[in-house]
């Protein structure tokens, strides 16, 4: 595979949805160091993608999409509508908002994603940060310290190996590690730490330090939670635009899907939420998920407005 030579080429390589190889990381940092203008060009590229994402959520475009869906409802199949609605903004799905660059600074670098967006950014110490949709985080690397703070949502961190461990703060919990891969989730009712590779320590406020290794996680009340074994690859598949479910209630599946996807699904009858579903579905294309609801569970999925779909019994 050829090494990218321009900012646009590097942006596509680093945001392809596939894991970034150590060689790509090294080549990217070499490319940044060759010319101060390279970093500016890369930032400009990020800004363009941010503007594209904002345009994709503009009232004008949403109104046009709703009008098109309404006009097409009488003649097009449900699958055609989903393909149009879900694919129309495919280029903007991975965009996010970046408020600072790569150089070490005493200021916090802030990152955020909207509905249906995910964002991967290289950090100044060689680490990499990936934000799931609807997430906010900030980072600061100064005086030898390496700190990432998750403010809401979910992040995946590939911590570069350095003498000083990388620290991830999430609510009242602090996760530290070096040369490891860690996923941290924080929302109103759940804190979760999962180690995908290597080892890390977890220190909840008022609790004892716990050590996690590859394929282990803590969730809920981290002061009393028991360490669980998990399939780390399945739990982190969202980084490639896919969600994996194993015999889970439809209500839980829809809630997770709605968090990651631009398209939103509504269960018409609460009783349907008890149905169980297994499968692997893309959340940035929204076609195989409704197809499974129809073919596996025997349900119907119909348009219910812009970016909204109604799940009901046939």
VOGU-3710 file (C-alpha; in Angstrom, 3 decimals, decimal comma):
1> xxxxxxxxxx> 0,000/0,000/0,000  1,434/3,375/-1,047  2,274/5,891/1,664  -0,039/8,957/1,557  1,651/12,188/0,466  -1,058/14,824/1,023  -3,275/15,884/3,934  -6,389/14,584/2,180  -4,777/11,212/1,559  -3,706/10,948/5,187
11> xxxxxxxxxx> -7,176/11,901/6,420  -8,746/9,144/4,325  -6,153/6,607/5,526  -6,603/7,476/9,216  -10,413/7,671/9,027  -11,086/4,624/6,851  -12,742/2,797/9,758  -9,972/0,198/9,871  -7,374/-0,001/12,656  -4,334/2,192/11,981
21> xxxxxxxxxx> -1,151/0,131/11,748  1,996/1,043/13,713  3,714/1,682/10,374  0,996/4,149/9,343  1,392/5,906/12,708  5,138/6,233/12,218  4,803/7,392/8,591  2,165/9,946/9,585  4,385/11,491/12,238  7,290/11,612/9,812
31> xxxxxxxxxx> 5,056/13,365/7,275  3,955/15,905/9,933  7,544/16,663/10,891  8,711/17,273/7,327  6,976/20,613/6,969  5,050/22,828/9,461  2,510/23,422/6,699  1,589/19,725/6,720  -0,055/20,019/10,132  -1,994/23,097/8,998
41> xxxxxxxxxx> -3,125/21,284/5,846  -4,332/18,342/7,927  -6,234/20,659/10,272  -7,831/22,381/7,271  -8,910/18,968/6,019  -10,544/18,224/9,386  -12,359/21,554/9,246  -13,745/20,753/5,789  -15,110/17,433/7,035  -16,597/19,152/10,076
51> xxxxxxxxxx> -18,382/21,634/7,822  -19,655/18,752/5,699  -21,056/17,056/8,795  -22,727/20,306/9,900  -24,218/20,770/6,439  -25,544/17,231/6,595  -27,497/18,122/9,757  -28,748/21,487/8,486  -32,518/22,136/8,562  -32,476/22,730/4,799
61> xxxxxxxxxx> -31,046/19,325/3,989  -33,200/17,527/6,550  -36,281/19,198/5,085  -35,254/18,144/1,572  -34,665/14,603/2,792  -38,065/14,470/4,517  -39,751/15,789/1,383  -38,010/13,205/-0,768  -38,957/10,404/1,601  -42,571/11,500/1,598
71> xxxxxxxxxx> -42,666/11,742/-2,197  -41,022/8,370/-2,596  -43,132/6,547/-0,030  -45,849/5,729/-2,542  -43,596/4,222/-5,211  -40,324/3,039/-3,654  -39,704/0,033/-1,474  -38,780/0,482/2,157  -35,288/-0,814/1,394  -34,795/1,789/-1,362
81> xxxxxxxxxx> -35,787/4,543/1,049  -33,387/3,266/3,693  -30,566/3,072/1,183  -31,202/6,681/0,097  -31,625/8,060/3,618  -28,800/6,125/5,202  -26,320/6,448/2,349  -26,888/10,068/1,405  -24,560/11,276/4,138  -22,144/8,357/4,216
91> xxxxxxxxxx> -19,213/10,693/3,629  -20,108/12,719/6,710  -20,644/9,834/9,120  -17,027/9,688/10,284  -16,629/13,439/10,651  -16,320/15,092/14,045  -15,278/18,362/15,620  -11,693/19,072/16,661  -10,886/22,243/18,592  -7,096/21,964/18,822
101> xxxxxxxxxx> -4,132/20,439/17,014  -1,273/18,091/17,666  1,446/20,216/19,261  1,891/19,940/23,073  0,090/22,790/24,800  -1,090/23,814/28,235  -4,538/24,251/26,735  -6,906/21,296/26,458  -7,495/19,889/22,978  -11,236/19,267/22,725
111> xxxxxxxxxx> -13,002/16,681/20,585  -16,703/16,005/19,993  -18,959/13,936/17,756  -22,614/14,248/16,833  -25,260/11,628/16,120  -23,991/8,993/13,716  -20,451/10,393/13,696  -17,209/8,818/14,827  -13,829/10,496/14,965  -10,255/9,175/15,121
121> xxxxxxxxxx> -7,399/11,558/15,879  -3,654/10,972/16,403  -2,287/12,579/19,570  1,025/14,321/20,062  2,600/11,471/22,063  1,904/8,891/19,354  -1,327/7,666/20,956  -4,641/7,538/19,100  -8,101/8,552/20,298  -11,371/7,382/18,719
131> xxxxxxxxxx> -14,723/8,855/19,752  -18,011/7,016/19,306  -21,089/9,010/18,222  -22,426/11,574/20,704  -19,203/11,724/22,691  -17,068/14,515/24,157  -13,477/14,300/25,332  -10,435/16,481/25,801  -6,696/15,813/26,004  -3,575/17,561/27,277
141> xxxxxxxxxx> 0,063/16,493/26,948  2,470/18,752/28,794  5,496/18,466/31,108  5,658/14,730/30,532  2,036/14,175/31,603  -0,459/12,454/29,313  -4,115/13,031/30,213  -7,370/12,285/28,366  -10,664/13,220/29,997  -13,907/11,587/28,822
151> xxxxxxxxxx> -16,757/13,985/29,506  -19,579/11,949/27,984  -20,061/8,979/25,675  -17,472/6,425/24,659  -13,835/6,464/23,561  -11,235/3,950/22,440  -7,613/4,785/23,249  -4,495/3,233/21,766  -1,922/4,382/24,328  1,579/4,730/22,933
161> xxxxxxxxxx> 4,264/3,049/25,026  6,038/5,745/27,036  7,845/5,835/30,426  4,954/7,891/31,819  1,599/6,036/31,685  -1,309/7,621/29,857  -4,157/8,619/32,193  -7,842/8,521/31,206  -10,305/10,229/33,528  -13,997/9,304/33,327
171> xxxxxxxxxx> -16,225/10,686/36,059  -14,817/9,492/39,396  -12,640/6,840/37,748  -9,023/7,026/36,564  -7,591/4,483/34,106  -3,833/4,348/33,523  -1,708/2,321/31,152  1,046/2,393/28,538  1,248/0,411/25,325  -2,335/-0,787/25,807
181> xxxxxxxxxx> -5,716/-0,407/24,113  -8,608/0,660/26,337  -12,282/1,433/25,775  -13,999/3,699/28,317  -17,730/4,435/28,433  -19,381/7,143/30,539  -23,023/8,205/30,636  -25,656/9,047/33,209  -26,145/5,522/34,516  -23,100/3,555/33,437
191> xxxxxxxxxx> -19,325/3,630/33,673  -17,414/0,890/31,889  -13,741/0,153/31,327  -12,666/-2,543/28,877  -9,100/-3,522/28,030  -8,837/-4,717/24,440  -5,082/-5,303/24,478  -2,327/-5,182/27,087  -2,995/-4,199/30,682  -4,297/-1,172/32,580
201> xxxxxxxxxx> -5,172/-0,159/36,137  -8,567/1,190/37,178  -8,880/3,405/40,255  -12,424/4,473/41,232  -12,741/7,262/43,772  -12,935/5,730/47,222  -12,159/2,251/45,919  -9,173/0,025/45,509  -7,042/-0,116/42,384  -7,940/-2,983/40,051
211> xxxxxxxxxx> -5,797/-4,461/37,294  -7,406/-5,429/33,979  -5,866/-7,413/31,150  -6,846/-8,149/27,541  -10,492/-9,191/27,267  -11,530/-7,988/30,734  -13,913/-5,231/31,765  -15,477/-3,493/34,753  -18,900/-1,859/34,539  -21,482/-0,269/36,822
221> xxxxxxxxxx> -20,289/0,607/40,324  -16,547/0,204/39,805  -15,855/0,119/43,558  -17,725/-3,196/43,914  -18,033/-4,520/40,344  -16,536/-7,900/39,515  -14,103/-8,242/36,619  -15,794/-9,875/33,640  -14,386/-11,686/30,616  -15,636/-10,283/27,296
231> xxxxxxxxxx> -15,068/-10,592/23,560  -13,110/-7,367/23,098  -13,297/-7,448/19,301  -17,093/-7,663/19,356  -17,391/-4,902/21,975  -15,216/-2,507/19,955  -16,595/-3,265/16,486  -18,346/0,125/16,460  -15,024/1,647/15,384  -15,597/0,053/11,976
241> xxxxxxxxxx> -19,235/1,151/11,700  -20,743/-2,101/12,975  -22,668/-3,233/16,076  -22,776/-6,857/17,231  -25,631/-8,302/19,334  -25,967/-11,749/20,858  -29,454/-12,836/21,935  -30,388/-9,406/23,267  -33,880/-7,912/23,750  -35,022/-5,820/20,810
251> xxxxxxxxxx> -35,548/-2,842/23,143  -31,843/-2,917/24,079  -30,770/-3,452/20,471  -32,789/-0,461/19,254  -31,525/1,743/22,098  -27,902/0,940/21,196  -28,548/1,337/17,475  -30,198/4,720/17,994  -27,155/5,944/19,922  -24,764/5,199/17,083
261> xxxxxxxxxx> -26,857/5,833/13,979  -28,212/8,992/12,348  -31,361/7,032/11,568  -33,663/6,529/14,557  -35,957/3,543/15,107  -39,167/3,521/17,142  -40,821/0,362/18,512  -44,566/0,876/18,028  -45,677/-1,765/20,547  -43,636/-2,048/23,778
271> xxxxxxxxxx> -44,361/-5,786/23,839  -42,141/-6,195/20,769  -39,207/-4,997/22,851  -39,031/-8,417/24,516  -38,211/-10,165/21,232  -34,581/-11,278/21,099  -32,156/-10,686/18,271  -28,619/-11,722/17,353  -26,521/-10,394/14,508  -23,913/-7,970/13,221
281> xxxxxxxxxx> -25,263/-4,789/11,633  -23,803/-1,628/10,136  -25,032/1,579/11,749  -23,663/3,905/9,047  -25,651/2,427/6,160  -28,869/1,251/7,848  -29,976/-1,498/5,504  -29,111/-4,903/6,960  -30,629/-4,030/10,359  -34,220/-3,432/9,150
291> xxxxxxxxxx> -33,840/-6,371/6,774  -33,099/-8,609/9,777  -36,101/-7,203/11,649  -38,309/-8,196/8,729  -36,812/-11,560/7,782  -35,791/-12,879/11,218  -38,424/-11,393/13,534  -41,217/-11,014/10,984  -41,727/-7,312/11,707  -42,315/-4,344/9,406
301> xxxxxxxxxx> -40,151/-1,225/9,179  -41,753/1,858/7,621  -40,815/5,574/7,312  -42,035/7,763/10,200  -40,491/11,095/9,206  -37,005/12,380/8,450  -34,425/9,923/9,807  -37,132/8,054/11,710  -38,436/4,518/11,171  -41,347/2,692/12,823
311> xxxx> -40,995/-0,957/13,847  -44,341/-2,729/14,102  -46,015/-6,125/13,778  -47,124/-7,120/10,315
//
